[in-house]
Amino acid sequence: MNETLNEKVISCFYETSEDCVKVVDTSGILRSFNENGLKVMEIDNEEDVIGKAWLGFWKGDLQVPAREAFAKAVSGEPALFEGYCPTFKGTMKYWVVSLVPIIDDDDNVASILITSKDTTKVIELEKRINDLEIEVAKLHK
């Protein structure tokens, strides 16, 4: 079977993205995880996540936005949320998570493509800049 251009583009993105890229079925079960994503999430064994409920990985304050974003994606709309969540080894990271429905030939949502981008360094840099601006403002008083 020949891959279409779209399938080739998606496959290339999935395999080469530095972000954590996953495919989840419409019931919320993780079906695939890219190699770089396993590294970013500090997962040693793919079997620890495949077949598990994606929403189960979101705890605390992010549980509600994760559920809302998933429901929106299952209904056919892209969704986005962000916040702190630890990796499998407990490293706290700030994630920007996008969910995009994958539509089948019958215009039904077949699965969800989820991309989690680690933006921890950017958030920390912004905080340091903000703290520095506060200190400079105090000096000018």
Secondary structure as GFF3:
##gff-version 3
##sequence-region A 1 141
A	DSSP	alpha_helix	5	16	.	.	.	ID=ss1
A	DSSP	beta_strand	20	25	.	.	.	ID=ss2
A	DSSP	beta_strand	30	33	.	.	.	ID=ss3
A	DSSP	alpha_helix	35	40	.	.	.	ID=ss4
A	DSSP	three_ten_helix	46	48	.	.	.	ID=ss5
A	DSSP	three_ten_helix	54	57	.	.	.	ID=ss6
A	DSSP	three_ten_helix	60	62	.	.	.	ID=ss7
A	DSSP	alpha_helix	63	74	.	.	.	ID=ss8
A	DSSP	beta_strand	79	86	.	.	.	ID=ss9
A	DSSP	beta_strand	92	103	.	.	.	ID=ss10
A	DSSP	beta_strand	109	118	.	.	.	ID=ss11
A	DSSP	alpha_helix	120	139	.	.	.	ID=ss12
###
